[in-house]
Amino acid sequence: MIKYRKMLTLLLLAAFLLCPVKSAFALGAEPPMVTAGSPEETSSPYETLTGKSASEIVSMMGLGFNIGNTFDSTGGKLKDHETKWGNPVVTQELIDTIYDNGFDTVRIPITWMDFISKDGTYTIDPDYLARIKEVVDYCYNDGLFVIINAHHESWINIPTLDTDYLKVAEELQALWTQIATYFADYDQHLIFEGMNEPRMAGTDIEWTGRSEAYAAVNYLNAVFTTTVRSNGLGHNNERCLMITGYAAQTSLGIMRSIALPTYQGKLVNNLVISLHSYTPYEFCLTDKKKTFSLANYSDTGSVNAVFRDIHDTFLKYGIPVIMGETGATNSGGNTDARVNWAYYTSKTAASYGIPIVLWDNGAGGRSGGECHQYISRKANNKITFPEIFEALHKGQAEVTRGSNVRLINPDSPIDAAPQQRVSVSNFKTYKTTLTPAALPVIEPRETRPTPTPSPTPTPTEAPTVTEAPSEAVSETPSPTPAADDPEIEDAPLFSPVIAVIGLIGCVFMISLGFYLIVRGIRNRKE
C-alpha cells in the first residue's frame, strides 16, 4: 500500500509542476512558429542602398503594393485624414503583411493640398510630414522600396492646366523642395514620384488631353526633377525620380509625347517613367466584362499591346519604367478570371523587366468597378484573395526577367532615344527652413511592439469625387463593403471559460498534491 502511495504522490507532484505550463497555453500562449520572413530567419533585411542607377534599382523591384484611399484622401483634418475614406490607420503590421507576402515595394499615394498653407509660402504642416515619415520608416524596417508622390492635388489637375501651368509650377517647386529636404538623408530605397495623373480635370478632354496640355505636363516634370537635383542635400543627387505623361496614360500618342527633362544641360540622371494601366479596361475597372481567359487572344492581346508599346517607346532606349498602378476589380466574385489576369499581367510585365504595383483601395465589395481589396486592413490584415497573390508570384517566376527587352544600342541606347528634351528656364530656388529628418532606426521584428489596430471611423460625409473611372485611374473613394465582404476576424485562439476551468483544475490538483505529500510524511513518521 505504501508503494502505491509513493507512486501516486510522484504523479501528483508531476501534475503540480506541469499545471503552470498547461495554464499558459490555455491563456493563449502558443509555441513559436517559423515562417518566411520571420525574425527567426532574419532580424532585418535592410541594407543601405546607394550608388545605383535607375535601371539597377528598377531591376531590383518586382511586385509592389499601393496603400490606396488612405493618405490620398481629400477634405479631412490631420486627425482623421488617413481614415476619412474608410480605411484604418496604417500600422507596421500592415507593412509586415505586405512584406511577408512577397512584395518588395510599397507605393504611398499622398494628397498634400489640405496640409499646405494658404499664405503664399506653401508651407507643409510639419505634423503631416512627420506622419508620412512614420509610414516610410515602417517600410524601411522591412527593407522595402518606397514610392511617395503628389496624388489628388486639385491645384495640379486644373481645367486650364494647358495655359496656367506656371502657377502650378510655383507650388510644385515649393512642395518638392520641402519633401526633398525633409527626406534628403534617406537612401535609394526611397523614390520620389512628381505627380500622379496630371490632367485637365472636369473638361471633355480630361483623359485624352491635347498637345498644349502634354507640353505643360512636360514642363512640370522638368520643374520637379530640377527642384530635387538642385537641392544639394543627402541622396537627392542620385535618388530615382519618377515622371509621367498626361494622366499617366499608356496610349501610344501620350507616351510618345513625354519629353525627358534635362538639368545643367544634361539628361536628368536616374529617371524612371511612371505609367498606369488597367487593361482590359472593361474587365479591370467596370462590371461590364467579368471574364479573362488565357485562351482568348482578345484578352491577352490587349495586355501584350500595352507592354509592347512601352517597350518600343522607352525600354529599347534604356529608359526604365514602373507601372505604378494596375489591378482588376472584384466583379461579382469572378476570382478565377482575376487569377488568370494576375498571372498573365505579372508574367508579361516580368518578361519586360517592368515592376508592377498592385492597386489596393480597401474596398471589399463585389460591384461598382472600384473593388480592389487584397488585404483587409479592417480584419487584422487578412489576405482576402491569396490565390491572386499566388498567381502574381507564379507569373513572375515563369519567365526570365527582361527577356523581351531588345536594346536598340546596347552601348548607349538612350543617345538614340527620339524623345524630346525639356528644361526649366529662369529657375529660382525656393527657400525652406526645414532640415533633414532623422534616419529611421531599423527595428528588428522581435523588438517591435505589437501594434494595436485603430478603429475605423464611419465617414460622416461622402467624399467629393473628382476623378472619373478610366483605364488610368482607380482612386475614387471606396464603396461601403458588401455584407458578404470577407472581413470576418478569425475565431479566438482560446475560450475564457476553458481558461477559468483550467485554473480551477490547477488549484485543485496543487491542493490535493500538497495534502497527500503532507499525509505521506506524517504516516512515515508514525
N, C-alpha and C positions, 0 to 999 in steps of 0.2 A: 504493500500500500504506500509506503514511504517513497518507493521508486517512482510510482506513478505521480505522486505529489510533486516530486522534483521535476519530472518531465513537464507537467502542467505549468509549474512555476516558470520554467525556461521559456515555454511557448508564450505565456502571457507577458514576460519581460520583452521578448522579441516584438510582440504586438505593440507594447508600450513605446519602443524605440521607433517603429515604423509608422505609428499614427501621425506624427507631425508631417512626415513625407506625404502620406495619403491626403492629409488636410490641405497641404499646399496645392496639390493637383486638383482637389475638389474646389478650391477657391480660384481656379482658372490658370494657375501656372502651368506652362507647357514645356516639354523638353525642347532644347534649341534645335532649329531646323536650318540646314544649309541649302540656300537656293542661289540661283545665278545672280551675281552682283551683291551678295550679302557680305556683311563685314568679315565673316569668317574667311572669305576668299580674298578680299581686298579692302583695306580701310578707306581708300580714296583713289579714284582713277585719275585725279588731277595732276597735270604737269604743266609748268609754264610753257606757253606756246609763243614763239617769236621767230622772225626771220623767214617766214614762209611767204610764197607768192599766192595770189588769189587762186590760181589753178591748183596749187598744192593744198590749200585749205579746202576748196570745194571737193577735191578728190578724197579728203578725209571724212566727208559728210555723206551719209546715206539716206536715212529716213528722219524726218523731222515732224514736230507736233506743234500746232498752233493752240495757244490758250486764248480762244476767241470769246467774244461777248463778255469781256471782263474789264481790263484796263482800257479797252476801246469803246466803252460805253460813253454816252454823252448826257449832259444836263444834270449830273449829280454833284454832290459835295464830296469832299475828301473822305469823310467817314463812311459813306455808302457808295462811293464811285464804282469800285470793282464788283459790287454785289447788285448794282442797280438793274442789270438785265437778267437777274435770276440765278446767277451762279455764286457759290460760296467764295470766300476769300482764298487766294492761292496759298498753299502751305508747302513746306518741304516734303511732306508725304506725297503730295501730288507729283512733284518733280521726281521723287524717287520712283513712283509708279511708272512714269514715262520712261525713265532710265531702265528700270527692270524689264520693260517690255521691248527693249532693243532699239530705242530711238536715241540718236546721238545729238539731236539739235532741237532747241525749243525756240519758237518764234513768239514774241510777246507783242501783239498789236497794242499800240498805246495812243490814246487821244489826249493831247496836251491842252487843248484850247480852253477848257474850263479852269485851268490852273496857270494860265498866263495872264499877267497883269494887263489891265486896260489903260495904263497911263502913258503908253508910248514907249516904255522901256522893254516891254515883252518879258518881264522877269518871271521865271518859273517858280511856283510855290516850292520852297525847299523841302517841305514835308512830303510832297508828292514825289520829288526826286529821290528822297530817302526811301520811300516805299518801293519804288521801282528798283532801287539798288538792292533791297532785301530779296526781291524775287530773282534778280540777276545772280545774287550770291547763292541762292538755293541751287541754281543751275551749276554754278562753279563748284559747289560741293560735290556734284556728281561728274565733273569734268566734261560737261556738255558745251556745245557751241550754243551761243545765244544771239538772236537777232532782235533788235529793238528798232521801232520805226515811228513815223508820224502817220496816224491812221485816219480816223474820221474827222479830219480837220476841215470845217466848213469855210475857213478863211483861205484854204488852198483850192477846194472844189467850188469855185465861184462860177456863176454863169458867164462872166466876162473874163475868164482866165486867159483867153487869147489876146486880150488887149490890156488887161490890168495886172499882168504878171510881175511888173516891177514892184508893186506894193506887196504882193505875196512874197517876193524875194527878200524884202526887208525883214519880214517876220521870220521867214525860213532861216535866214542867216543868224538872227538872234537866237532862235530855238537851238540850232545845231552848234552854235558857239558854246552855249551853256552845257548841252549834253556832252559834247566832245571834251570840254574842260573837266566836267564832273567825273567822267569815266576814263579820263586820259591814261591812267596807270593800269587799266585792265588790259590784259594781253590779247592775242589774236583769237581767243575763244569768243570775244565779243565783236559782233558785226553790226554796223550801222546801215539802216535802210532809209534813205532820204524821205521818200513819200510812198504811200500805199497804192492808190489808184487815182492819180491826179486827173481831173476832168472838168468839163463844163456842166456841173450838176444842174438839173432842172430844165435843161434845154432839150430840143428834139434830136440833138446830136450828142447827147451825154456820153453814149458808149461807143460812138464811132468817131467823133471829133472832126477836125479839118486841119489843113496844113498849118494855119496860124496857131492853133492850139498845140499841135505837135512841136512847133518851134518854141512855144512858151514853156512846155514841159522840159525840153532840152536845155533851155536857159536855166531853169530852176535846178535841174540836175547839176549843172556847172556851178551854180551858187553853193549848193550843198557840198560838193566834193572840194571846192576851193576853200570853203569855211573850215572843213575838217583838216585838210592838208596844211593850211596856213596856221593852224592852232599852235603847233610847235611844242606840244606837251606830250609826254609819255609815249604811247604806242600809236598816236594818231597819224604819224607819218607812214605807217605800214598797215594800218587797220583796213580790213576788207570793207569796201563801200558798195552798197547795192543801189543801182539806179534802175528806173523803169521807163517804159514808154507811156503814151497816153492810155489811161485807165488800166494799165498793166495787161493789155490785151495781147493775145497770141495771133491775131490776124496778121497775115504776111505784110500788108501795107503798113500797119502801125509798127511792127518790129523793124522793118526797113527804115522807118523814119527816125529811129533812135540815133542821135549823134553822140559820139564819145567825147566826154569833157577833157579839156587839157588844163594843166596847171604849170605855170612858168615855162610855157612853150612846149611842154611835153605831155604826152598822153598820161592821164592820171593813173598811177600805179595801183595794183591790187583792186581792180574794178570788177564787179560782178553784175550781170544783168538779172533783174528780178521780173518774173513773169507769173501770171496766174492762169490756170486752165482747169475748167470744169467741163470735161469732154467725155462723152457726148453731152451737150447742154441739156437736152430734154430728159436724159436719164439722170444726170448728176444734180440738177437744180430744179427739177419740176417733177410732178407726178404723172406727166403725160406718157412717159415711157418707163416701164418697170423691169425691163429685161436687158441683159447684156450677155451675149453668147460668144464664147471663144471661137465658135464655128461660123459666126456671122461676120462677113467681111465688112459690112456697113458699120458694125460696132467697133471692131478692132481697127479698121481702116481709118476711122476718124481720129483715133489715138495716134496711130502711125503718122498721119499727116502733120499733126501738131509738132511732134518731136523731129520729124524730117525737116520742117520749115525752120525750127530753132537751130538745127544743125547747120543748115545751109546759110542762115543769116549770121550766126555767131560762132558756133563751135568749131567749124572748119577753119576759122581765122584765129583760133586760140583764145576766144573770149568766153570765159566761163559763165554758166547760167545756173540759177537756183529757181526752182518752181516753188515760190513762196506760199502758194495756196493751191490745194486740189482736194477733191473728195467727192463722194456720191451719197446723196440723201437717202434716208430710210423712207421708202415709198410702200407703205402697206406691208412691211415686213419682208421685203424682197432680198433677204440676206444672201441667198445663193448667187443672185445676179451681182450684188455688190462685192462678193468674194471674187467672182470672175473679173470684175472691173479692177479691183485692187491688185490682183495678181498680174494682170496684163499691163496695167499702167506702171506698176512698180518695176516689172521686168523690162519694159521698153525704156523707162527713164534710166535704169541702171546701165542698159546697153549703150546709152549715150553719155553716161557719166554725169547725169543731172540729179542732184538731190531733190526730193520732193517733200513738201511739208504739209502734212495732213491737216485739213481744217476741222477743228472741233469747237462748236459753239455751245456745247452743253445741252442742246435741245434734243430731248429723248422721245419726241413724238413719232408719228408714222405717216404724216401727210403735211403738205404745205411747201415742200421743196427746200426747207431750211433745217431739216432734222439730221444734224451732223454731230452725233454724240458717240464717242468710242470709249471714253472713261467717264463714269458717272461720279462727279465730284460730290453730289448730294447723297451718295450711297457709299461713303468711305472709299472713294476712288476704285469702285468695282469696274472691271473691264466688261463692257456691255456686249461687244462683238469680238471675242477672242479669235474667231475664225477669220475675221478680216485682217487682224494683226498678223496671223499666221500666213495669210495669202500675200501680204506685203513683203514679209521676210522671204517667203518661198520665191517670189518673183525676183528679188534682189540676188538670191543665191544661185539661180539657174543660168546666169549669164556672166560673162567676163565684163567687168565694169569698163565702160568706154569703148567697147569693141566695135561699135558702129561709127565712131568718130574717124573722119578722114581729113587730116590737116592739109590745107592747100599748099602750105610751105612749112615743112617741119622745122626748118632752121629759124625762121622768124615769121610765123603766119600772120601776126597782127599787122605787119607792114603792108600786107596785101589786102587788108580789110577795106571794103568800099564805103564803110560808114563815114558820115560827115564828122567833122570835129567842131566843138563849140567851146568858147571860153567866156570868162566874165571880164568886162571892161570896167575901169574905174572902181575896182573893188576896195571898199572901205572897211577896215577892221571894226567889228562890234566889240565894245568894252563890256567886260563882266567882272564882278567881284568874287565869283565862285573860285574855289580852289579844288584840286583833285580830291575825290573821296578816298578814304582809306580802302586798301585792298581787302577782299574778303579773307577771313581766317578760315581755312578749309577745315570743316568738321567731319571727321570720320563718323560713319553711321552709329557705331557703338557708343559714341559720346553725345549724340544728338538727343535732345529731349523729344519725347513723343508729342507731336502737335495735336492740339485739341480742335477738331473741326468746328468752325463757326457756323451758327445757324444761318440759313439763307432767308433773307427778308422777303416778304411778299411785296412786289412792286405796287406802289400806291397810284402810279400813273403809267400809262403806256408811253414808252419812249418814242420820240419822233423819229420816223424812218425817212432818211434822205436818200437811200440807195435802192434803186430798182433791181429786181433779180436779173442777172445776166451771166454770161459764161465766165466773167471775171470778178464776180462779187458773190460773197456768201456770208456777209457780216451783219445782216439785219437782225434785230433782237429775236431771241429765242421764243417760239410759241410755248404756251403752257404745256408741260408734259402730259401726254395722254394717260388715261387710267391704267393702261397696260404697259406703261413705261417700266422697263426692268431696273427699277431703282430701289428694290426692297433690300434692306440690310440683312446680312446673314443672321441666322439664329444665334443666340448667345452660346458661348462655349461651355457654360456650366449653369446649373439652376441654383438659385439661393436656397431653395428647400433642401436640395441634396447636400449643400454645404452645411446647413444647420444640423441635419441628421448626422452627417459625418462627424461634426464637432461633438454632438451629444454622445455618439458612439465612442469617440476617443476618450471623453471624460469617464464614461462607464468602464472602459477597458483599463484605463490607468488606475481608477479607484479599486477595481477588482484585483488587479495585479498587485497593487500595494497591500491590500488586505491579505492575500494569500502568502505574500512574502513574509509579512509580519507574523502570520499564523504559523508558517513553517519554522521560523526562527524560535517562536515560543514553544512549539512542540518538541523541537530538538533539545532545548534546554530542559524540558520536563523529562 
